[in-house]
Amino acid sequence: MILTFATIGLADAPPDPGGDPGTGGGTPVGGSPIGSGFIITMTLAMVYGSRKVITMNKEK
């Protein structure tokens, strides 16, 4: 328990994300690209689902 408090006390502050969230311009705070990861996940889900449907129809 003491070790937990000691490591929290030694932790560095998070870096400044930059930009001003109040203004409309600039880089959004925490802006990470999720577009390609989402497309890859949806493609893999469709392939997996299609394979399951084909396998279920072959068994009948």
C-alpha positions as a printed NumPy array, in Angstrom:
array([[  0.   ,   0.   ,   0.   ],
       [  2.85 ,   2.387,   0.796],
       [  4.509,   1.483,  -2.501],
       [  1.386,   2.567,  -4.391],
       [  1.401,   5.988,  -2.779],
       [  5.132,   6.355,  -3.4  ],
       [  4.806,   5.649,  -7.134],
       [  1.894,   8.068,  -7.482],
       [  3.964,  10.748,  -5.795],
       [  6.853,  10.232,  -8.21 ],
       [  4.76 ,  10.283, -11.378],
       [  5.319,  13.085, -13.892],
       [  2.554,  15.42 , -14.914],
       [  0.956,  14.689, -18.298],
       [  2.348,  16.67 , -21.238],
       [  0.575,  19.748, -22.539],
       [ -1.612,  18.655, -25.478],
       [ -1.091,  21.97 , -27.222],
       [ -3.643,  24.109, -28.952],
       [ -6.534,  25.907, -27.359],
       [ -9.681,  23.791, -27.022],
       [-11.748,  26.988, -26.843],
       [-10.893,  28.019, -30.395],
       [-12.181,  26.29 , -33.514],
       [ -8.814,  26.039, -35.257],
       [ -5.755,  23.929, -34.69 ],
       [ -5.295,  20.317, -33.739],
       [ -8.037,  18.871, -31.531],
       [ -6.954,  17.837, -28.056],
       [ -6.399,  14.081, -28.005],
       [ -7.105,  13.766, -31.725],
       [ -6.115,  10.236, -32.62 ],
       [ -6.994,   8.767, -36.018],
       [ -9.495,   5.913, -35.701],
       [-10.786,   5.818, -39.279],
       [ -8.547,   3.067, -40.691],
       [ -8.732,   0.936, -37.559],
       [-12.524,   1.097, -37.688],
       [-12.575,   0.04 , -41.35 ],
       [-10.223,  -2.876, -40.684],
       [-12.309,  -4.027, -37.707],
       [-15.569,  -3.855, -39.668],
       [-14.016,  -5.738, -42.612],
       [-12.759,  -8.508, -40.343],
       [-16.158,  -8.699, -38.627],
       [-17.928,  -9.068, -41.992],
       [-15.516, -11.799, -43.108],
       [-15.946, -13.65 , -39.814],
       [-19.741, -13.354, -39.952],
       [-19.854, -14.509, -43.576],
       [-17.697, -17.514, -42.756],
       [-19.98 , -18.455, -39.856],
       [-23.073, -18.224, -42.093],
       [-21.462, -20.34 , -44.825],
       [-20.326, -22.939, -42.28 ],
       [-23.789, -23.135, -40.733],
       [-25.429, -23.599, -44.163],
       [-22.988, -26.379, -45.136],
       [-23.896, -28.418, -42.031],
       [-27.595, -28.513, -42.946]])
